[in-house]
Amino acid sequence: MEGKSRPDASADQALAAMDRLIALSLVGQHDIAQRLGLNVTDLTCLGHILGAAGNGRPLNAGDLAALANLTSGAVTGVLDRLERAGYARREPDPADRRRVRIVPDDSAAERVTAVYEPFYQGLSELFADYGTDEIAVLNDWFTRAAELMGERLEEIRRGGAD
C-alpha cells in the first residue's frame, strides 16, 4: 500500500479514536450551528438542501424528512426556521404543482462555507498525507460504517435494541 509508514494500532485503539472524533464532531456541529444562528437539526437539513441543490436536484419536504430521519411535521418546523433565518425557501415544483421544492437562498452556501472552509482546508491537508490506496480504504470504511450506523439507528428507533 502506498503512503507513509503508520504506527500499528488495534481495532480497540481505532474505535477509541473514532469515539473521540465523534464526540468532538458533535460539539463542533453544535458550535457551528450556533454561529450560523441555527440548531444542529436545522444545520443538518441545510446540509442536505445544499447538497441536493449542488447536484441539480432540489429536495421536496418528504425527501428531506427521509434523509434527516425526521417526521413531516418536524421538517415543516425546520423549513420555517430556515426560511426565517434566510437559508432556504419553498418553491413550487414545476413538475408537480401539488409539491414544493426546497431551495437554498443565494447566500446560503457562501455563509455556510465561510464557517466550514478552514476545517475542510485542514482536512484536505491531512488527506494529502495519505496515498490513494489509503484514501480508498478510508473512504470504504467511512461508507460502510455510515451504512452500519444507519442500520443500527433504525433498529434502535424500532425499539429493538437496549
N, C-alpha and C positions, 0 to 999 in steps of 0.2 A: 504494500500500500504506500502511495506517495505521501509526502508530508514530513513534518518534523518528528523526531523521536518524542514520544509521550511517556509520562510516568505510568507505571502499572496502576490499575485501580480495580477494585472488586465491584460486583453488582451492588453490594450494600453501600459502598462509598459513592457510587454513581447515583443511587437513589437518595442518599442524604444530600448530595449536591443539588439534585433536582428539587428536593423539598425546599432547600434554601432559596433557589431561584424562583420557585412558585410563590413562596412567602413574600419575597421582595417584589415580585411582579404584582401581586395583589395590592400591596401597599402603594406601589408605584402607580397602578391604574387608578386607585382612589385619589392620589395626589394630582395626577394629570387631569382626571375628570373635574376635580375641584377647580383647578387652574382654568379650565375651559368653561366653568360655570355649569357643569353637568354632574349627574351621579354616574356610577360605574355602569349600570344597566343602560342608561341613555348613551354613554360613550361607546359601549359595545355595539349597540344598534346603529349608531352613527358610523362606526367602522364598517358594518355590513352594507349600509347605504352607500358609502363612498366606494367600497369595493365593487359593488354591483354597477354603479354609475361608471366607474372606470373601465368596466368590461362592456359597457354599452347596453346593459340590460337592467334598467331600473326595477326595483322590487315593488311588489304590492304589499299591503299590510299582512296578508297571510304568509307570504314568503318570509317576511321579516320575523313574524311570530315563530315560524318553524326554525329559522336559522338561530334565533336567540333563545329558543326554548321557552317562549312566553305565551300566555293566552292572548286572544284577540283583544280582550279588554285592557290588558296590560300594555299592549302595543299602542292602543289608542292614547293612553296616558303618555307614553314615551313620545309619540309623534306630536302631541300637543306641546310637550315641553321643548322638543327640538325645534318646533316652529317658533315658539315664543323666544327662544334663545338665538334664532336666526341661523340655524344649521341645516334645516331641511324644510321641505314643503310638500304638500299633496298636490298632484296634478291629475286631471282626467286622463285615463288610459285611452289613447286613440284607437286601440284595437277592441276595446270593450267599455262602453260608456257606463256600465254598472260598477266598474272598478276604478280605483285611483292608483297612480304610481307615486312612489316616494322618491323625490329627487333632492340632492343636496343643494343648498344655496351656493351661489357662485363663489363666495369667500370661504366656504366650509373647509374644503381641502387645504387651503392655504393656512387657515387658522390652526387646524389640527397638525399639519406638517411642521409649523413653526415650533410646536411643543415637542413633537416626536423626533424631529430631524437630528438633533445632537445624539440621541440614544441610538438611532439607526446608523448614523455615521460610525459610532463606536463599534456597533455590531459588524458593520461591513469591514472595518479594520481587523476585527477579531477573526472573521471568516477568511480574510486574506492570509492568515497564518496557517490555514489548513489547505491540503491538496484537494483536488477534485474528487478523488476516491473517498477521502474522509468526509467531505461535504455531502457526498451521496449517501454515506452511512448515516450521518446526522439527519439528513432530510428523511430518509427511510424511517429512522427511529422516531422523529417528531411526528410523522404522518401516522405511523402505526400506533404510537402512544395516544395521539388525539382520538383515533378511532376507538381504542380500548377505553379511554376515559369517557367518550360519548356513550358507549355501550353500558359502562358501569353506572353512569349518571342516570340513564334510562331505568336501569334495574333499581337503583335507589329510589327514584321517583315513583316507581310502581309499588314500592314498599317491600321489595324482595330482598333487601339487604339490611342488616342491622348495623 
